[in-house]
């Protein structure tokens, strides 16, 4: 338990991204988390995500696009609505070991909802 707490405290002040169950993406500075996994972010930017289809018929894949953006300052994300938490790889200190799944972007996925 002490190791997990130290690991989580190491993320304080890092810029993280949170995907929420309603399809929004929030990016901000990780400031706090409580026992209910409610996360507090500051300097938060919110994006509404949508799926866009590639026009090339041979490469008919869908990709996520950021459609709408707004700055919301301080935000609280209820733990029940967390889908995925990731941190910008550049924001992690070299000596800080992060265990998570590497994504194809410049973010490291720290936690993903099992549902």
C-alpha positions, 0 to 999 in steps of 0.5 A: 500500500505504501508503494502505491501511495508513493507512486500516486504521489509521484504523479502530483503536478503531472499533466494527465488526460482522463477519458470520461464515460460520456465521451469527453476527454479532460486534460489538466494538472493532477492535484488530488484523488480521494478514497472514492477515486474522485480526481481533481484537475487544475488548468483543465481543458475539455474536449468532446471526442467523436469518431471520424471515418477515413475517406480512403476506401482501402484504409477504412479505419475510424480515428478519434478526433477532438471536436469541441474544446473549452477551458474549464479551470478546476474540475472534479471527475467522479471515480464512477465516470473514469474510463481511462487515465493517461500521462504525457510521457514527457511529463514523467521524471526519468527516475519515476518508474511508471507501470502501464500499457504503452499507447500509440500516442505520446501518452502512457495509459496508467489505468483503464476501466475493466468494463 
